[in-house]
Every structure is written in C-alpha cells, then in structure tokens.
Amino acid sequence: MDSLRFERLLPWIRSQFPQVAALRDRRPRIYLDNAAGTLVPQTVANAMAEAAVWANPQPGRSWPPAQEALREHRRTRGMLADFLNASDGDAIWLSESTTASLYKLREALEPSWDEADNVVVTDCDHYANISAWEWRARCEVRRARMLPDGHLDLDSLAAALDPRTRVLAVTLAGNGLGTILRREEAVRLARQRAPEAVIVVDAVHAAPHLGIDVRTLGADAVAFSTYKLFGPLAGVLWVRGDLAARLDAYHVEPHTDRDSLLEWGTLDNVKVAGIRAALEYLKRLGERLEPHAVGTLAEYPRERRLYKVAMAGIRGYEAALSREVLAGLAEAPRVRLFGVEEPERASERVPTFGFSVEGLEDEDVERALWQSQGVQAAAGSHYSAAVLRGLGRRGVVRASFAHYNTREDAEAFLNGIRSL
C-alpha cells in the first residue's frame, strides 16, 4: 500500500492517542520507546474504565452481568482469532505477559520430554523465549547463533536440530535490533531435521508491525503481548488445535474448561475489555484504508481482512519511515547502527534501531536526546542479552517507532543525533 495514502490518515490516527505528542503535564515529547510498550487509544482507556466499574463478575453464572462477562471473553477471543487468522479448534489463551505464556507452555510440554531430548533456542531472541526453556531444564538446551545483522545463522540452526529436538523457540522480529528473521527457512529446517519439534514463535515485536497469519506461519504456538499492540498489559498465546488438545497443562483440579486451561486463576475482565478495544481500533484503521486496498488480501473474510489491510498499511508506511531513518543515521559518522543498516534493505527490518554513539555512554545519549529534542529513546539491554553478547556489548540505545510516529518525529530524532 502507498505510504503517502497512509500518511494522509495520520491526523486521524494521532487524534486517537491523547498522549502521542505530550506528557500529562503538557510538556511536548516524541515517543520512540514503542518496543517497550506502545501508547493506547482513548477508546481503550474508556473501555477499561467502564469494565472496572461494571465487569467485575466471573463469567458464566445465571445473572446478566456474569453472562455479559462471558460474552466479552468469547468476543475478545474471537477477535484475536480473526487478527491471527486462526482456525476453528485452535486455542487462544490470555495471561499476564508473553513471558508468563511461554513459561506456562513449557510447563505443559515438558512432561513428555526425557533427558535424551533437546530444546533449541536462538541468540536472536528476547530472553523470555530463552529463559523459559532453560529454566530447570531436564534436557539439553542448544543455542543457534545470530549473524552480525541480526539474522539467524541458518547453518548454526541446522547443526543444532536433530530428531530428538522437542522445541524450536524462535522470534519473528528482533526486539533489540528490529531484524525480521528468515522464518520460512527456519521452519523448513525444523520440519526436515526435527519433525517432532514444536515450533514456538515469539511474535511480541512483530505484532504491531507485521500482519501475522498463523495458518501460513508454520508455527505450532505463537505468543505476543497486547501492551505492545496498543492495548493493556496482557499476553496472548495461540496454540494449534491438535497440540492444544494433547497438552499436559497444570491446572487447579476443578478447572477443566479447555478454552481457558492454560489461564491460571481468574481473568482480569478490565484487561479483556482493553484487548477488545485495541483490536477494534485496528479494525477502524482497516476500514479507513479499505478503499485503497481494492483487489488485495481478498482471500480473507472481511472481518479478518480489515486487520490484514490495517497491518499492510502500517507495514508500508513504517518501511518508508525506516528508509529515512537509515539514510539519516548513515550520514552520522559517530553513530554505529546494529542490525540491517542499508536503506534498500528496509524490508528486512521493523522500525526499531539499536545504536551507539562513539565517545558517549548509552545513558548519556538517552538523556541528551530527551533534553535537546524531547525524544524518548531508551538505553539498556532491552532483555536481549544474547543479542548483546553477540555484539560484544552490555547495551544499546534503542529508538523504536510505531505507525503514529511522523516524518517530523524521525527528523527530530536525527537532529538530536546530529547535535551529539
């Protein structure tokens, strides 16, 4: 989709996010810490506030508020299924976070493993998709290496996989550097060399930038966080139906509902309402972009197509924004950018940029960008410790854009870099 058409919608998009241009005390700011958590539309805040007052009952009782809570849970799961293009019978479970989802999934998978088995993780991942599998491991945990541009070393992955591999844990887009991994090749290798492996995908960093279709992804389980998809602090875990049916899931004995079996304790109805409102925002965006997407994505029913149209528009606009940022950073001689650097390779990344500035500590760069331009970019490890070890660093400065950021935001960021 033409990025200029998307750009014409930016006034409406930004009007949905009351905090997009200023702090609560009205100080102007440019929010470039989206990888740590995106902003939320006013409609999400409204839905959560209403639910906090009216949606307190547990679902399923005979009285009307409890029935309404049950309908809200089912509606939200259905919208998540549409967003992911899930099949009937697939499981969609909610949790506190992606980290919680992955630990729960590991707990459910592990009883079928023995000491001769192995699990393969990658150095490209957020540590939620590494530590969850390393924790108290009863079998060998193997690592596939990362290439200097943030891509997965496919030769290293091939060497790590074998018929005793029970899980391949891999990411879609790097949390630290923004590189989009070559998912098709990784899945192909896993299916060839480890046919019994469960492929678990961390889609946290991909979800706000890329359209995710679990029917074509090749994965068995996908996890992401709604607080990085314009919603509340919660996690979503999708599991392919036949795998979900055979999971040996921990649960409190009376809890036998398969629809919520991996949800430990009572769901937070306030968060459920917020997830639903965040997905409704994306559908409204899809409706506004739909006239410009005639003849595309026609394989999806309209309810699902609206999400795909919205994400295609976001993807095209953010790729154009990435090219501008990459070109600007290339002209800054003291800046070292990690990951994919060339503007012509912008399709290989999302608009997340990990970098350092020669002669300055990362924390000093973070402060300077805020003080000179009101830019909020973050220094630290970003829970990508394996990525940083591969780079020989303890941290990077990370500027991460979302679809509500503008070209002016990008220019302010680059001006802040130049002023250093």
RODO-2510 file (C-alpha; in nm, 4 decimals, decimal comma):
residues 420
     n   res          X          Y          Z
     1     m     0,0000     0,0000     0,0000
     2     d     0,1211     0,3504    -0,0875
     3     s     0,2773     0,5056     0,2241
     4     l     0,1551     0,8516     0,1196
     5     r    -0,2058     0,7334     0,1389
     6     f    -0,1407     0,6039     0,4874
     7     e     0,0279     0,9301     0,5790
     8     r    -0,2901     1,1219     0,4962
     9     l    -0,4591     0,9310     0,7776
    10     l    -0,2021     1,0353     1,0360
    11     p    -0,4095     1,3265     1,1730
    12     w    -0,6941     1,0856     1,2495
    13     i    -0,4553     0,8190     1,3829
    14     r    -0,2794     1,0617     1,6149
    15     s    -0,6103     1,2021     1,7369
    16     q    -0,6881     0,8571     1,8794
    17     f    -0,3837     0,8677     2,1101
    18     p    -0,4130     1,1546     2,3605
    19     q    -0,0541     1,1131     2,4847
    20     v     0,1132     1,0896     2,1441
    21     a     0,2652     1,4395     2,1454
    22     a     0,2837     1,5471     2,5100
    23     l     0,3247     1,4252     2,8649
    24     r     0,0473     1,4642     3,1208
    25     d     0,1977     1,7970     3,2324
    26     r     0,1711     1,9049     2,8646
    27     r     0,5440     1,9055     2,8034
    28     p     0,5958     1,8100     2,4374
    29     r     0,7593     1,4783     2,3698
    30     i     0,8304     1,2358     2,0860
    31     y     0,7708     0,8808     2,1973
    32     l     1,0277     0,6429     2,0484
    33     d     1,0174     0,3716     2,3124
    34     n     0,7397     0,1748     2,1457
    35     a     0,9310    -0,1520     2,1677
    36     a     0,8927    -0,1327     2,5454
    37     g     0,5189    -0,0682     2,5182
    38     t     0,3030     0,1212     2,2708
    39     l     0,0654     0,4033     2,3527
    40     v    -0,3064     0,3278     2,3891
    41     p    -0,6025     0,4929     2,2159
    42     q    -0,8542     0,6820     2,4260
    43     t    -1,1117     0,4181     2,3354
    44     v    -0,9014     0,1523     2,5085
    45     a    -0,8811     0,3606     2,8257
    46     n    -1,2568     0,4220     2,8118
    47     a    -1,3369     0,0531     2,7693
    48     m    -1,1129    -0,0423     3,0609
    49     a    -1,2607     0,2276     3,2856
    50     e    -1,6128     0,1091     3,2097
    51     a    -1,5172    -0,2527     3,2705
    52     a    -1,3563    -0,1622     3,6038
    53     v    -1,6982    -0,0419     3,7226
    54     w    -1,9372    -0,2850     3,5550
    55     a    -1,7466    -0,6001     3,4571
    56     n    -1,6473    -0,7404     3,7956
    57     p    -1,8417    -1,0737     3,7933
    58     q    -1,6790    -1,4005     3,6988
    59     p    -1,8267    -1,5240     3,3717
    60     g    -2,0874    -1,7915     3,3293
    61     r    -2,3329    -1,7515     3,6173
    62     s    -2,7049    -1,7153     3,5514
    63     w    -2,7365    -1,3440     3,6277
    64     p    -2,6984    -1,0871     3,3484
    65     p    -2,3610    -0,9275     3,4449
    66     a    -2,1939    -1,2682     3,4543
    67     q    -2,3417    -1,3582     3,1170
    68     e    -2,2131    -1,0294     2,9779
    69     a    -1,8639    -1,1097     3,1129
    70     l    -1,8773    -1,4488     2,9376
    71     r    -1,9798    -1,2828     2,6100
    72     e    -1,6930    -1,0342     2,6451
    73     h    -1,4407    -1,3162     2,6914
    74     r    -1,5736    -1,5044     2,3896
    75     r    -1,5905    -1,1921     2,1767
    76     t    -1,2310    -1,0980     2,2587
    77     r    -1,1018    -1,4484     2,1852
    78     g    -1,2922    -1,4395     1,8576
    79     m    -1,1380    -1,1070     1,7611
    80     l    -0,7912    -1,2394     1,8456
    81     a    -0,8649    -1,5401     1,6242
    82     d    -0,9587    -1,3008     1,3433
    83     f    -0,6440    -1,0923     1,3971
    84     l    -0,4270    -1,4049     1,3767
    85     n    -0,6425    -1,5824     1,1137
    86     a    -0,6678    -1,8803     1,3475
    87     s    -0,8602    -2,1965     1,2583
    88     d    -1,1601    -2,3384     1,4409
    89     g    -1,0378    -2,5552     1,7262
    90     d    -0,7180    -2,3582     1,7858
    91     a    -0,6624    -2,2400     2,1425
    92     i    -0,6227    -1,8731     2,2358
    93     w    -0,5244    -1,8225     2,5979
    94     l    -0,4635    -1,4978     2,7853
    95     s    -0,2058    -1,4369     3,0565
    96     e    -0,0160    -1,1636     3,2356
    97     s     0,2514    -1,1340     2,9663
    98     t     0,4332    -1,3206     2,6916
    99     t     0,6892    -1,4309     2,9494
   100     a     0,4110    -1,5902     3,1543
   101     s     0,2611    -1,7517     2,8432
   102     l     0,5914    -1,9132     2,7484
   103     y     0,6630    -2,0426     3,0980
   104     k     0,3126    -2,1941     3,1132
   105     l     0,3591    -2,3527     2,7720
   106     r     0,6920    -2,5016     2,8731
   107     e     0,5275    -2,6385     3,1895
   108     a     0,2641    -2,8079     2,9737
   109     l     0,5102    -2,9517     2,7201
   110     e     0,7866    -3,0741     2,9495
   111     p     0,6212    -3,3897     3,0948
   112     s     0,6639    -3,5600     2,7561
   113     w     1,0412    -3,4961     2,7394
   114     d     1,3267    -3,7083     2,8702
   115     e     1,6971    -3,6499     2,9301
   116     a     1,7941    -3,7624     2,5797
   117     d     1,5830    -3,4878     2,4218
   118     n     1,6883    -3,1313     2,3453
   119     v     1,5424    -2,7851     2,3011
   120     v     1,6827    -2,5285     2,0566
   121     v     1,6736    -2,1543     2,1285
   122     t     1,8367    -1,8721     1,9337
   123     d     2,0653    -1,5831     2,0188
   124     c     1,8299    -1,3533     1,8238
   125     d     1,5543    -1,3695     2,0855
   126     h     1,4220    -1,1690     2,3758
   127     y     1,5162    -1,3626     2,6873
   128     a     1,1523    -1,4570     2,7560
   129     n     1,1893    -1,7098     2,4733
   130     i     1,5234    -1,8323     2,6082
   131     s     1,4934    -1,8415     2,9873
   132     a     1,1530    -2,0104     2,9717
   133     w     1,3192    -2,3123     2,8083
   134     e     1,6456    -2,3045     3,0053
   135     w     1,4749    -2,2850     3,3462
   136     r     1,5380    -2,6082     3,5414
   137     a     1,5865    -2,7882     3,2118
   138     r     1,5861    -3,1682     3,2351
   139     c     1,7224    -3,1991     2,8834
   140     e     1,9907    -3,0287     2,6770
   141     v     1,9277    -2,6698     2,5650
   142     r     2,1122    -2,5763     2,2452
   143     r     2,1759    -2,2311     2,1013
   144     a     2,1629    -2,1250     1,7366
   145     r     2,3842    -1,8239     1,6696
   146     m     2,2999    -1,4788     1,5379
   147     l     2,4629    -1,3179     1,2345
   148     p     2,6056    -0,9636     1,2678
   149     d     2,2993    -0,8054     1,1014
   150     g     2,0621    -0,9706     1,3478
   151     h     1,9527    -1,2535     1,1182
   152     l     1,9576    -1,6120     1,2372
   153     d     2,2611    -1,8179     1,1360
   154     l     2,0813    -2,0947     0,9475
   155     d     2,3898    -2,3179     0,9377
   156     s     2,4142    -2,2971     1,3154
   157     l     2,0430    -2,3731     1,3433
   158     a     2,0723    -2,6745     1,1134
   159     a     2,3580    -2,8118     1,3236
   160     a     2,1552    -2,7737     1,6452
   161     l     1,8429    -2,9543     1,5220
   162     d     1,8037    -3,3329     1,5234
   163     p     1,5240    -3,5922     1,5606
   164     r     1,5384    -3,5578     1,9436
   165     t     1,4628    -3,1839     1,9309
   166     r     1,1343    -3,1265     2,1096
   167     v     1,1065    -2,7468     2,0809
   168     l     1,2455    -2,4822     1,8484
   169     a     1,1953    -2,1400     2,0070
   170     v     1,2430    -1,8566     1,7608
   171     t     1,1398    -1,4948     1,7154
   172     l     0,9745    -1,3206     1,4203
   173     a     1,1400    -0,9806     1,4645
   174     g     1,4303    -0,8952     1,6906
   175     n     1,3390    -0,6930     1,9984
   176     g     1,6811    -0,5304     2,0206
   177     l     1,7770    -0,4634     1,6580
   178     g     1,4488    -0,4877     1,4649
   179     t     1,5686    -0,7524     1,2175
   180     i     1,2902    -0,9672     1,0681
   181     l     1,4157    -1,3238     1,0793
   182     r     1,4002    -1,5558     0,7793
   183     r     1,1144    -1,7533     0,9250
   184     e     1,0402    -1,9717     0,6223
   185     e     1,3927    -2,1136     0,6114
   186     a     1,3981    -2,1760     0,9877
   187     v     1,0652    -2,3603     0,9769
   188     r     1,1744    -2,5653     0,6753
   189     l     1,4929    -2,6742     0,8536
   190     a     1,2997    -2,7656     1,1667
   191     r     1,0437    -2,9743     0,9795
   192     q     1,3196    -3,1559     0,7904
   193     r     1,5627    -3,2210     1,0745
   194     a     1,3341    -3,2272     1,3788
   195     p     0,9916    -3,3464     1,2629
   196     e     0,8591    -3,3899     1,6178
   197     a     0,9662    -3,0437     1,7362
   198     v     0,7062    -2,7923     1,8498
   199     i     0,7893    -2,4583     1,6840
   200     v     0,7220    -2,1757     1,9299
   201     v     0,7315    -1,8224     1,7899
   202     d     0,7785    -1,5052     1,9923
   203     a     0,5774    -1,2503     1,7927
   204     v     0,5865    -0,9709     2,0519
   205     h     0,7985    -0,7347     1,8485
   206     a     0,6340    -0,8302     1,5198
   207     a     0,2695    -0,7901     1,6245
   208     p     0,2411    -0,4076     1,5940
   209     h     0,4358    -0,4007     1,2660
   210     l     0,3618    -0,7139     1,0599
   211     g     0,0448    -0,8963     0,9656
   212     i     0,0535    -1,2369     1,1390
   213     d    -0,1263    -1,5296     0,9775
   214     v    -0,0880    -1,8435     1,1875
   215     r    -0,2209    -2,0611     0,9047
   216     t     0,0791    -1,9765     0,6880
   217     l     0,3365    -1,9077     0,9590
   218     g     0,4353    -2,2704     1,0030
   219     a     0,4405    -2,2458     1,3827
   220     d     0,2692    -2,4604     1,6452
   221     a     0,2435    -2,1855     1,9082
   222     v     0,2674    -1,8060     1,8880
   223     a     0,2914    -1,5622     2,1782
   224     f     0,2661    -1,1841     2,1849
   225     s     0,1783    -0,9031     2,4265
   226     t    -0,1162    -0,6690     2,3867
   227     y     0,0606    -0,3803     2,5611
   228     k     0,2811    -0,3684     2,2522
   229     l    -0,0300    -0,3762     2,0325
   230     f    -0,1944    -0,0545     2,1609
   231     g    -0,3699    -0,2333     2,4464
   232     p    -0,3341    -0,3259     2,8164
   233     l    -0,0608    -0,5190     2,9957
   234     a    -0,1504    -0,8755     2,8973
   235     g    -0,0183    -1,1671     2,6957
   236     v    -0,1784    -1,3813     2,4249
   237     l    -0,0844    -1,7400     2,3452
   238     w    -0,2159    -1,9125     2,0315
   239     v    -0,1690    -2,2907     2,0107
   240     r    -0,2575    -2,5087     1,7146
   241     g    -0,5690    -2,7133     1,7931
   242     d    -0,4271    -3,0653     1,7857
   243     l    -0,1299    -2,9625     2,0013
   244     a    -0,3560    -2,7805     2,2488
   245     a    -0,5702    -3,0919     2,2851
   246     r    -0,2770    -3,3046     2,3998
   247     l    -0,1021    -3,0578     2,6304
   248     d    -0,0434    -3,1797     2,9837
   249     a    -0,1332    -2,8451     3,1353
   250     y    -0,1044    -2,7550     3,5021
   251     h    -0,4422    -2,6516     3,6405
   252     v    -0,6316    -2,6301     3,9649
   253     e    -0,8240    -2,9604     3,9865
   254     p    -1,1812    -2,8266     3,9409
   255     h    -1,0731    -2,6196     3,6395
   256     t    -1,1454    -2,8420     3,3411
   257     d    -1,2557    -2,5879     3,0772
   258     r    -1,0272    -2,6456     2,7769
   259     d    -1,0989    -2,2940     2,6476
   260     s    -0,9147    -2,1474     2,9452
   261     l    -0,6995    -2,4369     3,0662
   262     l    -0,3670    -2,2511     3,0430
   263     e    -0,5112    -1,9427     3,2155
   264     w    -0,4079    -1,9741     3,5800
   265     g    -0,6630    -1,8038     3,8022
   266     t    -0,9449    -1,5708     3,7092
   267     l    -0,9028    -1,3484     3,4044
   268     d    -0,8933    -0,9725     3,4563
   269     n    -1,2128    -0,8507     3,2884
   270     v    -1,0704    -0,4984     3,2667
   271     k    -0,7809    -0,6195     3,0537
   272     v    -1,0104    -0,8343     2,8412
   273     a    -1,2152    -0,5206     2,7616
   274     g    -0,8962    -0,3307     2,6772
   275     i    -0,7742    -0,6007     2,4383
   276     r    -1,1085    -0,5949     2,2603
   277     a    -1,0960    -0,2140     2,2279
   278     a    -0,7385    -0,2230     2,0922
   279     l    -0,8445    -0,4695     1,8233
   280     e    -1,1456    -0,2515     1,7424
   281     y    -0,9072     0,0398     1,6865
   282     l    -0,7119    -0,1670     1,4321
   283     k    -1,0365    -0,2620     1,2570
   284     r    -1,1349     0,1046     1,2317
   285     l    -0,7967     0,1767     1,0792
   286     g    -0,8553    -0,1078     0,8337
   287     e    -1,1935     0,0400     0,7385
   288     r    -1,0295     0,3719     0,6542
   289     l    -0,7638     0,2033     0,4446
   290     e    -1,0011    -0,0417     0,2756
   291     p    -1,0856     0,1844    -0,0241
   292     h    -0,7137     0,1873    -0,1106
   293     a    -0,6797    -0,1919    -0,0872
   294     v    -0,9320    -0,2973    -0,3508
   295     g    -0,8293    -0,6275    -0,5076
   296     t    -0,5760    -0,7167    -0,2372
   297     l    -0,5946    -0,9620     0,0527
   298     a    -0,9183    -1,0947    -0,0959
   299     e    -0,8505    -1,4435     0,0405
   300     y    -0,9639    -1,3287     0,3870
   301     p    -1,3258    -1,2842     0,5011
   302     r    -1,3963    -0,9157     0,5616
   303     e    -1,3719    -0,9271     0,9433
   304     r    -1,0238    -1,0751     0,9100
   305     r    -0,9336    -0,8762     0,6023
   306     l    -0,9754    -0,5469     0,7891
   307     y    -0,6923    -0,6447     1,0237
   308     k    -0,4727    -0,7504     0,7335
   309     v    -0,5437    -0,4241     0,5475
   310     a    -0,4575    -0,2241     0,8591
   311     m    -0,1319    -0,4128     0,9123
   312     a    -0,0371    -0,3884     0,5427
   313     g    -0,0858    -0,0116     0,5617
   314     i     0,1228     0,0072     0,8788
   315     r     0,3940    -0,2060     0,7219
   316     g     0,4206     0,0088     0,4081
   317     y     0,4302     0,3361     0,5989
   318     e     0,6827     0,2147     0,8553
   319     a     0,9110     0,0782     0,5816
   320     a     0,9232     0,4263     0,4242
   321     l     0,9948     0,5765     0,7666
   322     s     1,2712     0,3203     0,8223
   323     r     1,4404     0,4118     0,4956
   324     e     1,4532     0,7776     0,6008
   325     v     1,5968     0,6940     0,9423
   326     l     1,8542     0,4535     0,7974
   327     a     1,9660     0,7147     0,5429
   328     g     1,9983     0,9764     0,8168
   329     l     2,1930     0,7524     1,0525
   330     a     2,4302     0,6564     0,7698
   331     e     2,5336     1,0230     0,7465
   332     a     2,6164     1,0459     1,1189
   333     p     2,9859     0,9460     1,1379
   334     r     2,9944     0,8815     1,5138
   335     v     2,6868     0,6583     1,5148
   336     r     2,7213     0,2830     1,4963
   337     l     2,3936     0,1184     1,3969
   338     f     2,3478    -0,2517     1,4725
   339     g     2,1419    -0,4859     1,2576
   340     v     2,0333    -0,4180     0,8996
   341     e     2,1893    -0,0836     0,8002
   342     e     2,1186    -0,0250     0,4309
   343     p     1,8072     0,1771     0,3384
   344     e     1,7470    -0,0534     0,0416
   345     r     1,7126    -0,3448     0,2875
   346     a     1,4425    -0,1762     0,4953
   347     s     1,2074    -0,4657     0,4130
   348     e     1,4273    -0,6852     0,6344
   349     r     1,3522    -0,4881     0,9494
   350     v     1,0839    -0,3167     1,1537
   351     p     1,1368     0,0483     1,2603
   352     t     1,3441    -0,0365     1,5690
   353     f     1,7011     0,0914     1,5705
   354     g     1,9693    -0,0210     1,8143
   355     f     2,2765     0,2015     1,8045
   356     s     2,5614     0,3603     1,9972
   357     v     2,7444     0,6920     1,9670
   358     e     3,1225     0,6938     1,9714
   359     g     3,2641     0,8606     2,2822
   360     l     2,9360     0,8636     2,4753
   361     e     2,7774     0,6262     2,7229
   362     d     2,4378     0,4976     2,6129
   363     e     2,2685     0,6570     2,9139
   364     d     2,4186     0,9941     2,8173
   365     v     2,2741     0,9590     2,4674
   366     e     1,9310     0,8806     2,6149
   367     r     1,9467     1,1953     2,8318
   368     a     2,0784     1,4138     2,5509
   369     l     1,8040     1,3120     2,3091
   370     w     1,5404     1,3965     2,5683
   371     q     1,6976     1,7274     2,6663
   372     s     1,7654     1,8509     2,3123
   373     q     1,4599     1,7247     2,1226
   374     g     1,2137     1,5794     2,3724
   375     v     1,2798     1,2375     2,2187
   376     q     1,2171     0,9369     2,4412
   377     a     1,4563     0,6633     2,3306
   378     a     1,5848     0,4064     2,5794
   379     a     1,9311     0,2797     2,6738
   380     g     1,9786    -0,0673     2,8162
   381     s     1,9779    -0,4388     2,7402
   382     h     1,6073    -0,4486     2,6399
   383     y     1,6046    -0,8110     2,7614
   384     s     1,8083    -0,9029     2,4523
   385     a     2,1166    -1,0152     2,6437
   386     a     2,2087    -1,2893     2,3954
   387     v     2,1927    -1,0379     2,1097
   388     l     2,4196    -0,8033     2,3011
   389     r     2,6679    -1,0776     2,3822
   390     g     2,6911    -1,1458     2,0101
   391     l     2,7668    -0,7785     1,9545
   392     g     3,0162    -0,7675     2,2415
   393     r     2,8137    -0,5003     2,4227
   394     r     2,6313    -0,4583     2,7528
   395     g     2,3610    -0,2389     2,5992
   396     v     2,2479    -0,0165     2,3124
   397     v     2,0321     0,2888     2,2692
   398     r     1,7053     0,1826     2,1103
   399     a     1,4777     0,4170     1,9148
   400     s     1,1593     0,2329     1,8210
   401     f     0,8858     0,3849     1,6045
   402     a     0,5181     0,2949     1,5646
   403     h     0,2623     0,3824     1,2970
   404     y     0,1543     0,7016     1,4766
   405     n     0,5046     0,8472     1,4583
   406     t     0,5627     1,1008     1,1808
   407     r     0,8385     1,2040     0,9462
   408     e     0,8794     1,5079     1,1708
   409     d     0,9402     1,2726     1,4632
   410     a     1,2075     1,0971     1,2602
   411     e     1,3700     1,4279     1,1670
   412     a     1,3689     1,5431     1,5310
   413     f     1,5376     1,2169     1,6286
   414     l     1,8006     1,2617     1,3574
   415     n     1,8535     1,6234     1,4610
   416     g     1,9122     1,5026     1,8134
   417     i     2,1709     1,2580     1,6838
   418     r     2,3402     1,5337     1,4810
   419     s     2,3556     1,7603     1,7858
   420     l     2,5651     1,4986     1,9651
***
